[in-house]
Amino acid sequence: MSMAVDGLISGLDTTSLINSLMTLEAGPQNQLKAKVTSTNTLMTALQGLNSQIASLATLAAKATATNALDLYSAKSSSTGVSVTAGASATAGSIDIVVDQLAKAQVSVSDAVSVWPGSNFSILDASGVATAIVADSASLDDVVTAVNAADAGVKAVKVAAGTDGSGNALYRVQFTATSTGASSAFSFKYDAAITPPGMTQITAAQDAKVRLWSGTGAEQTITSATNTFSDLLPGVSVTASAVATEAVTVSVSRNDAAVSTIASDLVTALNGVFALISTKSAVVNSTDSSGKAILSAGVFSGDSTVRDVKQQILNAASQPINGRSPSEIGISITKSGTMEFDSAKFATAMAADPDYVKGVLATIASRVEAVAENASDKYDGMITSRITGQESLVKSLGTQIDSWDVRLASRRSTLERTYSAMEVQLSNMNAQSAWLTAQVSALTSSTTK
């Protein structure tokens, strides 16, 4: 609580005087607060840089994964056949004839109002039976029981008019849940039950293709689905239509995809360098009076950031087995950034793809190692720097709190001092008035 009493006796603006003195006293604390602000700014910038370098490490790691650069593209001469090349694919081509597609069995019952019995079995293609136990012989209960059983068959009832008495009739459609000959099914009832008539709408069958059709090496391959894996190494072929004419399936090296990986890596590197450069720049500006001032970026003079940048740059640009990465279109510029020449990369890939992929993998591996060392969430270089700044902010906060106590005490002292001064001045004025009165009284008595 303020004890200040503006100059009742002295006429002084005591509050303003104390505030001015406290402004001077608070100078060191204000410097501490400014240091907290600048430290928080640096810490935020470091966190942003750390996140970007961690993303760079993740991107580089993808390029170093097994077969990451062994990329192939596949195509088909027919829209009825699609092709996908996997990681283990190799270049090549083959002609296929699609004789038939895989189908699931579909069977439909005669029109009935109830099922002949609540208990029966569904047999798979190998004769293994799955018991169906319905709550009753009603069609709804039978359908529910079939769908709940793990029989590889689903059921649905379909309206089929009425009988002569006006009772609703339905046909029950049974459909295998998978395709292929192995998905065929049949029904088994107790001997005392007369099963409903059943019509097979679609027979279960495998997809079938022929290789080297019309030659002495002709070979038929079947699949329970319409997909054939590894007709060529690492290549998956899916048929969606019968093709009586040969369809050519071909696989070729996908140099464009490898080029994209290299380009993305260089772009990520330059993103890190751009962030560091932007936050290290010294900006010319003027203050309110028009005087020129220089403002240094938050990373300006930061040795940790400078070291991390140099390490990443070295990892991306240093020679590999005595040969510069610039030979494959990855080079360092005069401004200290990286540059990617897609045309040069494509030429190098065409001439020696294994060498180019080896260089790219080595660069990615070196960048990954340096980026992880910088951004590791436990002991990375930048992480440690952030931790140090956090400790500094905490320490500065403690000092600022101490200054709050010190300044409060100083203000209280000043207020008591000036209040005491006013009291003394009041006493002196009172004493002066008494003396003046005494002198006046003596003078009066002398003159009589």
N, C-alpha and C positions, 0 to 999 in steps of 0.2 A: 504494500500500500504506500503510495507516494506521501511524503511528509513535506514536500516543497510548499513554501508559502511565498508567493511573489511579493517583492519588496514593499510591504505595508509601511515600513519605517524608512528603508533606504531608497525606495522608489525603483530599485533594480528589477529587471525582468528575470527573476531567478530561474524560472522553468526553462526559458530559452538558453540561459547561460549554462545550466546543468546539462541540457540536451547537447549543446555544442561541445562541452567537455567530454560527454559520453561518446559522441561521435569519434573524437580523437582516441578515446580509450578503447573503442571497439575496432580500431584499425586492424590489429593482429587477428581478431576473430573473423573479420570480413575477408582477410586474406585466406584464412583457412576455409571459409565457405566457398570462395572462388576456386580454391584448389580442389574441393569436393566436386564442384560443377565440371571443371576441366577433366578430372579423373573419371567421372561418370561418362563424359562424352567419349573419352578414349576407350573406356571399357566397352561401351556400346559398339564403337567402331571395331574393336578387336573381336567382339562376339560375332559381328556380321562377317568379318574376314574369316574367322574360324569356321563358320558355317559354310562359306563358299569353298574353302579349301577342303573341307570334309566331303563336299559334293564332288569336287575334283578327284579326290581319292576313290570315291565310289565309282565314278565314271571310268577312271583308269583301270580299276580292278576288273571291270567287265571286259576290257580289251585283253586282259591277261588270263582270263579263264580258259580252260581246256577247249580247244576247237573254236574259240571265239572269233578267230579270223579266218577259219575254214568255212567260208560262206558260199553257198551255191543257190542258184535260182532254177526252178523247174517249170516246164511248160508242156502243154498238150496240144496236139493238132485238132482236137475236137472239144467242143463245149460240153459234151457228155462225159468227159473224163477230166478230173482235176488232179493236180499233182502238187505235193508238198515235199520240199527237200529239208531233211533234218541235219543235225550237226555232223553226222558221220557220212554224209552224202559225198559222192565223187562224180566227176563228169562222166557222161555216157548217155546212150539213148537205146530205146527198144520199141518194137512195134507190137501192139496187142490187139486182139479182136475180142470184144465183149459179147459173149454168147447169151448170157442171161444175168438178171439182177437177183439179189437176195430178196426173199419174200417171207413174210410171217404167215402162218396158217390162220385162216379165218373160216369158222364153221358156224352155221345158223340152224337152229332147231325148227321143227314144224310149228305151226301156230298152236298154242296151248293156253289154258287159263290157269293151270297149276302144274307144278313139276311132278313127275311120277313118284318121286320120293325125296325125302329130306337128306338122305345119306347116299353118297356115291363116291367114286374116285376118278381123278384125272391122271392118266398115264402119260409120261413123257416118251420121247422117241426110243429110249432104251428100255421101256417097260416099267420104270420106277413109278409107283403109285403115290399120289397125294390125296389123303382122305378129305372129303368135303362134308362137313356136318352143319346143316342149316337148322335154324330154330324151328322151321316148319317147311311145308312143301310149297308155300306161296312163292311166287316168282321173285318178289323183292327180297325175301330171306335167302333164297338160293343165290341170287346175284351177289348179295352182300357177303355170303359165305365164300363164294368163289374168289371175290376180290380181296378178301382178307387172308386167304390161304396163299402160301408160298408155292404155287403150282406153276408159275410161269405163264398163267393165262388170266385174262381179264374178261368180265362178262357185262353185258348191258341188255336190257329188254327193249324191244321195239314194237310199237303198236301194230297189230295185224287185223283190225276190224273186230267183228263180233260173231258169235255162233248163232244158231237158229233160235236160241232162247234169249238173245240180246246180251249174253255175257261177253265181256271184253276179252279179246284174245291177244296174245303177244308172242313174238318169236324172240328167242334169246340168242344173241350173237356172242360167240366166244372167239377171242383174238389172242394169239401168242404175244407175249411181251417182248420177244426178240425175233430176229430173222434167222434164216438158215434152216437146213434140213434137220438139224438137231433140235429145233424148236417145235417139231411136230407133236401133236398130242391126240389122245383118244379118251373114251369114257368107259368106265366099268361099273355095272350095277349088279345088285343081288339078283340071283336067278329068278326070284319071285316077282321082279319088277320088269315091266315092259318099257324099255327106254323110248324116249321120243325120237321121231325121225330126225336125222341130222344131214344137212347138205354142206359139203365142203365148198366154200366160195373161192378160197385161194389155198393152194397147197404150199407147204413149207418147202423152200428150196434155197440152195446156196447160190451165191453169185459165181459166175464161171467166166474165165478169160482164157484165151489161147495165145501162146507165144510162138513166134516163128511159124505162123499159119501157112499151110500149104507146102511145107518143106519136110524133109525126113526127120528134122529135129523138133517137129511140132510138139508142144507140151501144154497140157491143160492144168490150170490152177484154180482151185475153188476157195471161197471164203464165206463164212457164215454171215458176214456183213458185206456191204458193197465196197469195203476198203481192203486193199491188198498192200501189206507192208513188205518192204524190202524186195520188191521185184528187181529194183536196183538198190545197192547199198545205201541205207539212210533215206530212201525215197518211199513215200506213201502215195498210192494211187487209189482214187475213189471214183467209181463209175456211177453215173446217174441215168444213163440211157444205154440201151443195147446198140452195139455198133457192128454191123456186118463187115464194114471195111476196116482195114487196119488203122489203128490210131497210134501215132508216134509220140512217145513220151521221152523227153530229153532233159538232161540236167547239165548246166554249165556253171563255171566259176562266176560268182557275183562280185566282180571287182568294184562295182559302184557302191555296194554295201560296205566293203572294206574302206573305201575312200570316205564314206560318210563317218565311219568310226574315227578315222584319222582327223577329219575336219572338225568333228565335235570335240575331240580332245584338245585341238589347238584353240578352238573357240573358248573352251572352259579355262584354258591356261590364260588367254588374253583377258578373260573376265576377271580373274584374280589380279593380274597385273594392272588392269584399268582401275580397279577399286583401290589398290595401294597407291597408284599414281595420283588419283583424284584427291585422296585424303592426305597426300604428302605435299601437295602443291602450295606454293606461297602466293597469296592473292594481294594485288595492289588495290587499295581503296582510299577513301577520304573520310575524315571524321566530320562532325557537325560544323566545325569551323572551316572546313575545306582543306585541312592539313592532310598530306599524304601519309598513309599508314600501311604497313605490311602485316598480313595475317598468315601465320604458318599453319598448314594443315595438321590435323590431329596426329598423323603418322610421321610428320616431319621430324627427322633426327632420331626416330625410334629404331634402335639397333636390332631388336628382335624381329620386327617386321622386315627390315632391310635384309637381314640374314636369311629369313624364310623365302623372300622373293628371289634372292640370288641362288639359293639351293634348288628351288623349283626350276628356275631358268636354266641352271646347269644340267639338271636332270633331263630337261627337254631338248637341249641343244648340243651337249657334248658328243664327241665322236663315238662310234661303236666299232670296235675292232679296227680302229684307225681310219674309219670312213665317216664322213659327215652326214647327218640326217638330211642335209639339204639335197643329197643325191636322190632322195625319194620325194622331194617337194616340201619338206618340213625344215624351215630355216629361221634363224634369229635376225631381227631387223636392227637398224642403227638406233632406233628408239628404245631398244630393250624389250621388245615384244616378239611374239612368234608369228610366222606367216605360213599359210598352207597353199601350195600350188597344185590344184587338182589335176591340171593337164600333165604336169611333170610326174605326179603320183601315178596317173593312169599309164603313162609311158613306161615307168619303172615296173609297174605290175605286169604289164604285157611282156616285158623282157625277162623278168626274174621274180615271179610272185612269191616264192619261198623266202628270198632275201628280203623283199619289202615287208612281208608279214613279220619276219624275224626282227627287223629294225623297229617296226611299229610296236611290237610286243615288248621289246627291250625298253623303248622310251616310256611306254605305259607303265611298265614295272618300276622303273626308276622314279617316275612321277608319283606313282602310288605310294612308294616307300617314303619319299620325302613329305608328301602331303599328309600321310598318316602320322609321321613323326611330329609334324607341326600341329595337327588338329586332334590328336588322341585325347579323348575326354578325361583321361586320368593324368597323364604326364606329358602331353604335347607341349611344344615350345610356346605356342600362343595361349594354350589353356593355362599353362603355368603363369604366363604374363597376366592373364585375366585374374587368376587367383590372387596374384600379388596386388593388383589394383583394388580388388575387393577388400583385402586386408588393410590397404592404405585408407580406403574410404571409411572403414570401421574405426581405425585409429583416429582419423581426422574428426569423425563424429564424436568420439569421446572427448577430444580436446575442445571442440566447440561447446559441448555440454558443460565442460569445466569453466569455459569462458563465460557462459551464461550466469553461472553462480558468482564468478568473480565480478562481472559487470553489475549484477544486481546488488552485490555488496558495496561496490564503489559508488553506485547511484545513491544508495541509502546513506552512505557516509557523507556525500556531498550535500544531500538534502538536510541531514542533521547539522552539518557545518553552517550552511546558509541560514537555517532556521535559528541556530544559536546566535549567529551574527545579528539577525533581526531582533532577537530578544535583548542582546547586549546594547544594540542601538536604542531600543525602547527604554532600557534602564538608564542609559546615558542621557537620553532626552528628558526623562523624568527628573533625573538628578539636576540637569541643567535648569530645568524649569524651577526646581526648588531653590537652587542657589540664586537664581534671578529674583525670585520672590523675597528671599532673605535680604539680598542687597537693596532691593526696593524698600523693604521695611526699615532698614538701617538709615537709608537716606532720608526717609520721611521723618524719622525721630530726630535726626540731627538738625533739620531745618526748622523745627518748631521752637 
